[in-house]
Amino acid sequence: MLSCLGFILFCAFFISKEKFWAPYLVFGLIGIYILVFHLDKFFYLMAFIIPFSVELRDIMPKVDFGFSLPGELMLAGISIVFLFRILLENSYPLIITKHKITLALLFYLFWILITSIASTIPIVSFKFFIAKLWFIIPVYFLFAQYLKKDIRSGVTFFLCYAVGLAIVACIITNWHIQVAGIKNVAYRVTAPFYNDHTAYGAALAFFISILSVIPFIKSVPKWQRSLSLVCLFPLFIGLYLSFSRAAWLSLLISFGLCLILLLKIRIRRVFFVSAVMAILLVSFQNEIMNRLSKNTQDSSAGNFAEHIQSMTNITSDASNVERLNRWSAAIKMFKEKPILGWGPGTYQFNYAPYQNPAYRTRITTNAGTGGNAHSEYLGPLSESGLVGLLSVLALILIVLSTGINVYRRSNNQHIRLLSLMCVLALTTYFCHGILNNFLDTEKLAVPVFGAMAIITVCHILMKQEKIQENIIENL
C-alpha cells in the first residue's frame, strides 16, 4: 500500500514539473528487478507483451533504425542475463546442446555469421546476426531449460502470447468496424502492432493451430483449456479480416496435415504424392502459366470470393506480380554470388538493379525500397548462398520430422499433443514462408523458435520414456 502511494506521489511530483519520462523510469527499474531476480516471470511477461510491441521509427519518425519496443529490448535483456548465469554457473543441460535440432540451429547461426563476415554491407549483416541471437538464445535455449524442468510451461508460454495476441486482435477488429467501407483498409489497419497485414495473418494462423489443440490435452488445467477456447474466437475473426491469402492457405494445409496424422497415413506416401505433383507442375509449367495469365481478378479487401480468386492472378494483381519480381531478383542475385551470397539482411539494399521489367507494378520502386525477398527460402538463398538455403531447409525438415516422430511414438498424451500442436503451427509458418518472410521480426520469431524448443524437449522426454520402458521390460 505504501509503495503504491509512494509511486503515485513520485509520478505526481514529476508530472507537475512537466517531467513526463519519470513514470517510465520507475516501470523500467521494476522491469530490471524482475529480469535479474525473477527471470522466469520476466520471460512469460515478455511473451505476453510481444504482440503489443511497436517499431521505434513509429514512435520517433526521425530515427531510421529497425528496432521494436519493448519486445526486442526485453529479448536482449533476457539474453544478457541468461548468458551471465551460464558463465557464472558453468552449466547447461548437455542433452539439449547435443540434440539434432540444436545442432541444426547452431549451424544455421554459424553460417549467418560466416556470410556476415563476407557481406557486402557488414554492419547490416552483423546487426541481423545479433538480432537472431537475441531471438534464439532466450526463446530456444532458455525456454528449453524451463521445459526440461517442467514440460507444462510450454502451454503457459503459448497462452501468455495468445492472450496478448487476442487483445491486439480485438483492438484491430474494432478499428476495422470503425473504418468499415474504406477501400483496402485491411492492409493498413493492423499498424502500429503489425506493419503488414500478412505478418498479422501469419501470427493468427500460427496460434489458431496452437489453441485448437490445447483443449484436448487432459493434463492441462481446465482454466487454461477454457482460456484457449476464449482466445480462439477473436483470432478467427482477426484472421478473416486480415485478408491474408497466404495465412488462409497455410492454415488449410495445416488442417490437412492434421487429418493425415490423425488417420495415420504414412508421411512417405504424402511426400511421394507431393513429388509427383511437383514433377507435373514443372512438366506443364508453360501451360499452367498461360492459364494463370488469363486470370485478371485483383485482390479485394472487401469481397472474400474475389480475394480467393485473385490468388492465381499473376497478370494484374500488384501483390502477386511484385512477389514474382522479388523472387526473380533473388534468383539473379544468387547466380551472381552463389557461395556466400550478398550478406544476411542486405537483400533490400541490393535487389534494385536485378528487378525484372516484365514484373513492374504500381508498387515497384526503382530504388528497391520495397523490403525483403518475400520468401523465407529465396531470401537466405540470395543473402547467404546455397548453403544458407540448405541450412534453413535442413532445420525445417529435422524439426517437423522429429515432431511427427514424437507424436506417433510417445505414450504420454501431454507430450504427444504438445508436439502435434507445434508441428501444425510450424507448418502454417513454413508454408506461409514460401510467400513471405518474418523471422527477422520478434512477432513471429518468438513463437517459431519457441515451438522448436518444445519439440526438442518433447523428443528428449520421449527417449527417456522409452529407456525406462525397456528397463522395466528387462527386469
Helices and strands as residue ranges (DSSP letters): H 2-16, H 22-37, H 39-49, G 50-52, E 54-55, H 56-59, E 68-69, H 71-89, H 94-97, H 100-117, H 122-136, I 137-142, H 143-149, H 153-178, G 185-187, H 197-213, G 214-216, H 222-242, H 245-262, H 267-283, H 285-292, H 304-309, G 310-312, H 318-336, H 347-350, G 352-354, G 357-359, H 378-409, H 413-432, H 442-474
